[in-house]
Amino acid sequence: MRDGLRGADPRPLLLANARVVDPSRGADFHGDVFLAEGVVKDAAFGLAAAGAPDGAEVIDCRGAVVAPGLIDMRAFVGEPGAEHRETLATASHAAAAGGVTTIICQPDTDPVVDDPAIVDFILRRARDTAVVRVHPMAAITKGLKGEEMTEIGLLKAAGAVAFTDAHKSVASALLLRRALTYARDFDALVVHHTEDASLSDGAMNESEFASRLGLSGCAKAAETIVLERDVRLVAGARGRYHAAALTCADSLAVLERAKEAGLPVTASVSINHLSFNELDIGGYRTFFKLRPPLRSEEEREALIRALASGLIDVVVSDHWPQDVEGKRLPFSEAEPGAVGLETLLSAALRLVHADKVDLVNLLHALSTRPAEILGLRGGTLKPGAPADVIVFDPDMPFVLDKTQLKSRSRNTPFDEARLAGRVLRTIVAGSIVYEYV
């Protein structure tokens, strides 16, 4: 099994009798998709009826959906420095099993991705070991310390697709304004984690439920205050800005005003915040300790409505693996984060089954829109696009067993969850890199 990224010449594939969903064109029809020479040759009705092209392998996709591969804009990959939690190889296999054909990895590694040499290392290492595409984000500030801006131009030239301080906010408004202004000149994207550190030192969402559990809380205002500040900075600097993971209705109101004003502002929401609320923490279940924390059910419903309306641009996994030692602790002491590459699509399909979001719009937020924001060529089935394609059965039921996950870590909040939607094949650059058997 090869990934097609290291010079392989995959056999042409005809994906026949499928429900073809191309969110880049708002298309949803019964037809076929032909892949050859690493690109999409055609996606239309009746290709299979005309006969398979010479040498093409025909795969009957009856009952399944064929769509562009997912692009995950927010994933921690431990390499370099935290290979005990995740590696590029293990993350890529988890991604392939979940229908993610492109991983955008975060810069909070050891060393931090703040030097062109580290960007080059990740790209070279991914070419050698990963079975999906990997693009690194680089740090906004050196060492993620929030004190000195990185060389955005050099890092972008080296291959960084965006700039972020991962799960840290840049506290200095002056420094972030300079970064936005500098990034604008290179048409670089700034992705910012909106969380005021002085208001977010708690273990979970600030609420009555937190008080009942005896846990310190993180105020929603910690997020909204930073986002409000950032939007004002964007209005002056006019640099492209993306809010990394919004969690509450107050922040959505700020985002809506920014978009109505025509500012270059976009935003993501994590699949965890679309799937769970603070009550899921239950009896101090540390797999539900996240950053930002899970909010109330009302906030979760607001996020779903924002996704359905298009206000929220992107859904991310926020894949953040932690080892057993980091999670098997009292809740207040446990490390935040959850793995999510392998469950991203299946969990997101819950919204489709519940008639909260339609499939075309959901896949738009998982593939087309991330590609547009990052300037990547994926997220579409248009002729000439990279043959990064997934085949999935949206109705196949299963119960998630965390021991079967391909990630090196097992900290999933979906353990033993009943899900419907199984990836059957993942294709990258025309080569099958994952097949469900």
C-alpha positions as CSV (number, residue, x, y, z in Angstrom):
1,M,0.0,0.0,0.0
2,R,1.6,3.2,-1.2
3,D,0.4,6.8,-0.8
4,G,1.1,8.1,-4.3
5,L,3.2,11.0,-2.8
6,R,6.6,9.5,-3.5
7,G,6.6,8.9,-7.2
8,A,4.2,6.0,-7.4
9,D,2.2,5.6,-10.6
10,P,-1.2,4.3,-9.3
11,R,-3.5,2.3,-11.5
12,P,-6.5,4.2,-12.8
13,L,-9.6,3.8,-10.7
14,L,-13.3,4.0,-11.7
15,L,-15.5,4.5,-8.6
16,A,-18.8,3.4,-10.0
17,N,-22.4,3.6,-9.0
18,A,-21.8,6.0,-6.1
19,R,-23.6,8.9,-4.5
20,V,-21.1,11.6,-5.6
21,V,-20.9,14.6,-3.4
22,D,-18.7,17.5,-4.5
23,P,-19.2,20.4,-2.0
24,S,-17.0,22.7,-4.1
25,R,-19.9,22.8,-6.7
26,G,-22.8,22.1,-4.3
27,A,-23.3,18.8,-6.3
28,D,-25.0,15.7,-5.0
29,F,-25.9,13.1,-7.6
30,H,-25.7,9.4,-8.6
31,G,-22.7,8.8,-10.8
32,D,-19.1,7.7,-11.2
33,V,-15.7,9.2,-10.5
34,F,-12.7,8.4,-12.7
35,L,-9.2,8.9,-11.2
36,A,-5.9,8.6,-13.2
37,E,-2.4,10.0,-13.2
38,G,-2.9,11.2,-9.6
39,V,-5.8,13.5,-10.5
40,V,-9.6,13.5,-10.9
41,K,-10.3,13.0,-14.6
42,D,-14.1,13.3,-14.4
43,A,-17.0,13.0,-12.0
44,A,-20.3,12.6,-13.8
45,F,-23.3,10.4,-14.4
46,G,-22.9,7.5,-16.9
47,L,-19.1,7.1,-16.9
48,A,-19.3,3.4,-15.9
49,A,-22.0,2.7,-18.5
50,A,-19.6,3.8,-21.2
51,G,-17.2,1.1,-20.1
52,A,-14.0,1.2,-17.9
53,P,-11.0,2.9,-19.6
54,D,-8.2,0.5,-20.5
55,G,-6.3,-0.7,-17.4
56,A,-8.7,0.9,-14.9
57,E,-9.8,-0.9,-11.8
58,V,-13.5,-0.7,-11.3
59,I,-14.8,-0.4,-7.7
60,D,-18.5,-0.8,-7.2
61,C,-19.5,1.9,-4.7
62,R,-23.2,1.1,-4.6
63,G,-24.7,2.4,-1.4
64,A,-21.6,4.5,-0.6
65,V,-20.7,8.2,-0.9
66,V,-17.7,9.4,-2.9
67,A,-16.4,12.8,-1.9
68,P,-13.2,14.9,-1.6
69,G,-10.9,13.8,1.2
70,L,-11.1,15.7,4.4
71,I,-8.6,18.4,5.3
72,D,-8.1,18.8,9.0
73,M,-6.8,22.2,9.9
74,R,-5.9,21.5,13.6
75,A,-4.0,18.5,14.6
76,F,-1.1,18.0,17.0
77,V,1.5,15.5,15.7
78,G,4.2,14.7,18.2
79,E,7.1,14.6,15.8
80,P,9.6,16.0,16.6
81,G,9.9,15.7,20.4
82,A,6.8,13.8,21.5
83,E,6.9,10.6,19.5
84,H,5.6,8.7,22.5
85,R,2.3,10.4,22.0
86,E,2.1,10.4,18.2
87,T,4.3,10.3,15.1
88,L,3.7,11.4,11.6
89,A,3.3,7.8,10.6
90,T,0.7,6.9,13.2
91,A,-1.2,10.1,12.8
92,S,-1.3,9.6,9.0
93,H,-2.7,6.1,9.4
94,A,-5.3,7.3,11.8
95,A,-6.2,10.1,9.4
96,A,-6.5,7.7,6.5
97,A,-8.8,5.4,8.5
98,G,-11.0,8.5,9.2
99,G,-11.1,9.8,5.7
100,V,-8.6,12.7,6.3
101,T,-6.3,13.0,3.3
102,T,-4.6,16.2,4.4
103,I,-3.3,16.9,8.0
104,I,-2.4,20.5,9.0
105,C,-0.1,19.9,11.9
106,Q,0.5,22.4,14.8
107,P,3.9,24.0,15.6
108,D,4.0,23.1,19.4
109,T,6.6,20.4,18.9
110,D,10.1,20.1,20.5
111,P,11.7,22.1,19.0
112,V,9.0,24.5,18.0
113,V,8.3,25.0,14.3
114,D,9.7,28.5,14.3
115,D,12.6,27.9,11.9
116,P,12.6,27.0,8.2
117,A,14.8,24.0,9.0
118,I,12.1,22.5,11.2
119,V,9.5,23.0,8.5
120,D,11.8,21.2,6.0
121,F,12.3,18.4,8.5
122,I,8.5,17.8,8.9
123,L,7.9,17.9,5.1
124,R,10.8,15.5,4.5
125,R,9.8,13.2,7.3
126,A,6.2,13.1,6.1
127,R,7.3,12.2,2.6
128,D,9.2,9.3,4.1
129,T,6.6,8.0,6.6
130,A,3.1,9.4,6.1
131,V,0.4,7.9,3.9
132,V,-1.5,11.2,3.6
133,R,-0.5,14.7,2.8
134,V,1.0,16.7,5.7
135,H,1.4,20.5,5.8
136,P,2.9,22.2,8.8
137,M,1.8,25.5,10.4
138,A,4.6,27.5,11.8
139,A,4.7,29.5,15.0
140,I,3.6,33.2,15.1
141,T,6.2,33.9,17.9
142,K,9.5,32.3,18.5
143,G,9.4,29.4,20.9
144,L,5.6,30.1,21.3
145,K,6.6,32.6,24.0
146,G,4.6,35.5,22.7
147,E,7.6,37.9,22.8
148,E,9.2,38.0,19.3
149,M,7.7,37.4,15.9
150,T,9.0,34.7,13.7
151,E,10.3,35.2,10.1
152,I,6.9,34.7,8.4
153,G,8.2,35.2,4.9
154,L,11.0,32.7,5.2
155,L,8.8,30.1,7.0
156,K,6.1,30.4,4.3
157,A,8.7,30.0,1.6
158,A,9.9,26.9,3.4
159,G,6.4,25.4,3.2
160,A,4.4,26.6,6.2
161,V,0.8,27.0,5.2
162,A,-0.3,29.2,8.1
163,F,0.9,30.7,11.4
164,T,-0.3,29.9,14.9
165,D,0.9,29.6,18.4
166,A,-1.2,26.4,18.7
167,H,-3.1,26.4,22.0
168,K,-1.6,29.7,23.2
169,S,-2.9,33.1,22.6
170,V,-0.6,36.0,21.8
171,A,-1.2,38.3,24.8
172,S,0.4,41.4,23.2
173,A,-2.0,43.2,21.0
174,L,1.0,45.1,19.5
175,L,2.8,41.9,18.6
176,L,-0.3,40.4,17.0
177,R,-1.0,43.5,15.0
178,R,2.5,43.4,13.7
179,A,2.2,39.8,12.8
180,L,-1.1,40.4,10.9
181,T,0.5,43.3,9.0
182,Y,3.6,41.4,8.1
183,A,1.5,38.3,7.2
184,R,-0.6,40.4,4.9
185,D,2.4,41.3,2.8
186,F,3.0,37.6,2.2
187,D,-0.7,36.7,1.9
188,A,-0.1,34.5,4.9
189,L,-2.9,33.3,7.2
190,V,-2.8,33.9,11.0
191,V,-4.6,31.2,13.0
192,H,-5.2,32.3,16.5
193,H,-6.3,30.5,19.7
194,T,-8.7,32.9,21.4
195,E,-8.3,32.5,25.1
196,D,-7.2,35.0,27.7
197,A,-4.9,33.1,30.0
198,S,-5.8,35.2,33.0
199,L,-9.5,34.1,32.7
200,S,-9.0,30.5,31.5
201,D,-6.9,28.8,34.3
202,G,-9.8,26.6,35.3
203,A,-10.4,22.9,34.7
204,M,-13.8,23.2,32.9
205,N,-16.4,25.6,31.8
206,E,-17.4,28.2,34.4
207,S,-20.9,27.2,35.4
208,E,-23.2,25.9,38.1
209,F,-22.2,22.4,37.1
210,A,-18.5,23.2,37.7
211,S,-19.4,24.4,41.2
212,R,-21.3,21.2,41.9
213,L,-18.2,19.2,40.9
214,G,-15.9,21.4,42.9
215,L,-13.9,22.4,39.9
216,S,-12.5,25.8,38.9
217,G,-14.1,27.3,35.8
218,C,-13.0,29.0,32.6
219,A,-15.2,31.9,31.7
220,K,-16.6,32.2,28.2
221,A,-15.5,35.8,28.3
222,A,-11.9,34.6,28.1
223,E,-12.6,33.6,24.5
224,T,-14.9,36.5,23.4
225,I,-12.6,39.2,24.8
226,V,-9.6,38.0,22.8
227,L,-11.7,37.5,19.6
228,E,-13.2,41.0,19.9
229,R,-9.7,42.4,20.3
230,D,-8.4,40.4,17.4
231,V,-11.2,41.5,15.1
232,R,-10.3,45.2,15.8
233,L,-6.7,44.5,15.0
234,V,-7.7,42.8,11.7
235,A,-9.8,45.9,10.8
236,G,-6.6,48.0,11.0
237,A,-4.0,45.6,9.7
238,R,-6.2,43.8,7.1
239,G,-4.3,40.6,7.4
240,R,-6.1,37.3,6.9
241,Y,-7.2,35.9,10.3
242,H,-8.7,32.6,11.3
243,A,-10.2,31.9,14.8
244,A,-8.9,28.4,15.7
245,A,-11.8,27.0,17.8
246,L,-14.8,28.9,18.9
247,T,-17.1,27.6,21.6
248,C,-19.8,30.0,22.5
249,A,-22.6,32.2,21.1
250,D,-21.0,35.5,22.3
251,S,-18.0,34.7,20.1
252,L,-20.3,33.8,17.2
253,A,-21.9,37.3,17.5
254,V,-18.4,38.9,17.2
255,L,-17.6,36.7,14.2
256,E,-20.9,37.6,12.5
257,R,-20.2,41.3,12.9
258,A,-16.7,40.9,11.5
259,K,-18.0,39.1,8.4
260,E,-20.8,41.6,7.9
261,A,-18.1,44.4,7.9
262,G,-16.2,42.5,5.1
263,L,-13.2,41.7,7.2
264,P,-10.9,38.8,6.1
265,V,-12.0,36.7,9.2
266,T,-12.9,33.0,9.2
267,A,-13.4,30.5,12.0
268,S,-13.4,26.8,13.0
269,V,-15.2,24.7,15.5
270,S,-13.9,21.4,16.8
271,I,-16.0,18.3,16.4
272,N,-15.8,17.8,20.2
273,H,-17.7,21.0,20.8
274,L,-20.3,20.0,18.2
275,S,-20.7,16.6,19.8
276,F,-20.6,17.1,23.6
277,N,-21.4,19.5,26.4
278,E,-20.1,20.0,29.9
279,L,-22.4,17.5,31.4
280,D,-20.6,14.7,29.5
281,I,-17.7,15.2,32.0
282,G,-20.0,13.4,34.4
283,G,-18.0,11.7,37.1
284,Y,-14.7,13.6,36.3
285,R,-14.1,11.8,33.0
286,T,-10.7,13.2,31.9
287,F,-11.1,12.2,28.3
288,F,-13.6,15.1,28.2
289,K,-11.1,17.6,29.6
290,L,-10.5,19.8,26.6
291,R,-9.1,23.2,25.8
292,P,-11.1,25.3,25.3
293,P,-13.5,23.5,27.6
294,L,-16.8,21.9,26.7
295,R,-19.6,24.5,27.2
296,S,-23.3,24.2,27.9
297,E,-25.9,22.5,25.7
298,E,-27.2,25.9,24.6
299,E,-23.7,26.9,23.4
300,R,-23.4,23.5,21.5
301,E,-26.7,24.1,19.8
302,A,-25.6,27.6,18.8
303,L,-22.4,26.2,17.2
304,I,-24.4,23.7,15.2
305,R,-26.7,26.5,13.9
306,A,-23.7,28.6,13.0
307,L,-22.2,25.7,11.1
308,A,-25.5,25.0,9.2
309,S,-25.8,28.7,8.3
310,G,-22.2,28.9,7.1
311,L,-21.1,31.4,9.7
312,I,-18.6,28.8,11.0
313,D,-16.3,28.0,8.1
314,V,-14.5,24.8,9.1
315,V,-14.9,21.8,11.4
316,V,-11.6,20.4,12.8
317,S,-10.7,17.4,14.8
318,D,-8.4,19.3,17.2
319,H,-6.5,16.0,17.4
320,W,-4.4,16.4,20.6
321,P,-3.1,13.0,21.8
322,Q,-2.1,12.5,25.4
323,D,-0.5,9.4,26.9
324,V,-1.9,7.5,29.8
325,E,0.2,9.3,32.4
326,G,-1.3,12.6,31.3
327,K,-4.9,11.5,31.5
328,R,-5.0,9.1,34.4
329,L,-5.0,11.8,37.0
330,P,-7.5,13.8,39.0
331,F,-9.6,15.9,36.6
332,S,-8.0,19.3,37.6
333,E,-4.5,17.9,37.1
334,A,-5.1,15.9,33.9
335,E,-3.8,17.2,30.6
336,P,-6.4,18.6,28.2
337,G,-7.0,17.2,24.7
338,A,-8.5,14.3,22.8
339,V,-7.6,12.3,19.7
340,G,-9.9,12.9,16.8
341,L,-8.5,12.2,13.3
342,E,-10.1,8.8,13.1
343,T,-13.5,9.8,14.4
344,L,-13.9,13.2,12.7
345,L,-16.1,12.2,9.9
346,S,-18.2,9.6,11.8
347,A,-18.9,12.0,14.6
348,A,-19.7,14.8,12.2
349,L,-22.2,12.6,10.4
350,R,-24.3,12.5,13.6
351,L,-25.3,16.1,12.7
352,V,-26.5,14.8,9.3
353,H,-28.5,11.9,10.8
354,A,-30.1,14.3,13.3
355,D,-31.1,16.7,10.4
356,K,-29.1,19.5,11.9
357,V,-26.7,20.0,8.9
358,D,-27.0,18.6,5.3
359,L,-24.3,16.4,4.0
360,V,-23.1,18.8,1.2
361,N,-22.6,21.7,3.7
362,L,-20.9,19.4,6.2
363,L,-18.4,18.2,3.7
364,H,-17.9,21.7,2.5
365,A,-16.7,22.6,6.1
366,L,-14.6,19.5,6.2
367,S,-12.9,19.7,2.9
368,T,-13.6,22.5,0.4
369,R,-13.6,25.4,2.8
370,P,-10.3,24.5,4.5
371,A,-8.7,24.1,1.1
372,E,-9.9,27.6,0.1
373,I,-8.7,29.2,3.3
374,L,-5.3,27.6,3.2
375,G,-4.8,27.9,-0.6
376,L,-4.6,24.2,-1.2
377,R,-5.7,22.4,-4.3
378,G,-7.9,19.8,-2.6
379,G,-11.5,19.8,-1.4
380,T,-13.0,19.2,-4.9
381,L,-13.8,16.6,-7.5
382,K,-13.4,19.0,-10.4
383,P,-11.3,17.6,-13.3
384,G,-7.6,18.2,-12.7
385,A,-7.9,18.3,-8.9
386,P,-5.7,16.0,-6.9
387,A,-7.2,12.5,-6.6
388,D,-7.6,12.8,-2.9
389,V,-10.9,11.0,-2.5
390,I,-12.9,9.1,0.1
391,V,-15.5,6.4,-0.2
392,F,-17.7,6.0,2.9
393,D,-21.0,4.4,3.9
394,P,-22.8,7.1,5.8
395,D,-25.2,4.7,7.5
396,M,-22.9,1.8,8.6
397,P,-23.3,1.5,12.3
398,F,-20.5,0.6,14.7
399,V,-19.4,1.0,18.3
400,L,-16.1,2.7,18.7
401,D,-13.4,0.6,20.5
402,K,-10.5,2.8,21.5
403,T,-8.1,-0.1,21.5
404,Q,-8.7,-0.4,17.7
405,L,-7.7,3.2,17.0
406,K,-4.6,3.6,14.8
407,S,-3.4,6.6,16.8
408,R,-0.6,6.0,19.2
409,S,-2.7,7.5,22.0
410,R,-6.1,6.4,23.0
411,N,-7.7,9.5,24.7
412,T,-10.9,9.6,22.8
413,P,-14.2,10.9,24.3
414,F,-16.0,8.7,21.7
415,D,-14.9,5.4,23.4
416,E,-17.9,3.0,23.3
417,A,-20.0,5.6,21.4
418,R,-22.5,4.4,18.9
419,L,-21.7,5.9,15.6
420,A,-23.0,5.6,12.0
421,G,-20.7,6.3,9.1
422,R,-17.7,4.2,8.2
423,V,-14.9,5.1,5.8
424,L,-14.5,2.3,3.3
425,R,-11.6,3.6,1.2
426,T,-9.2,6.5,1.4
427,I,-7.4,7.5,-1.8
428,V,-4.5,9.9,-1.9
429,A,-3.0,11.1,-5.2
430,G,-4.9,8.2,-6.9
431,S,-3.5,5.5,-4.6
432,I,-5.6,3.6,-2.1
433,V,-4.0,4.2,1.3
434,Y,-6.7,2.7,3.5
435,E,-9.4,0.1,2.9
436,Y,-11.9,-1.1,5.4
437,V,-12.1,-4.9,5.6
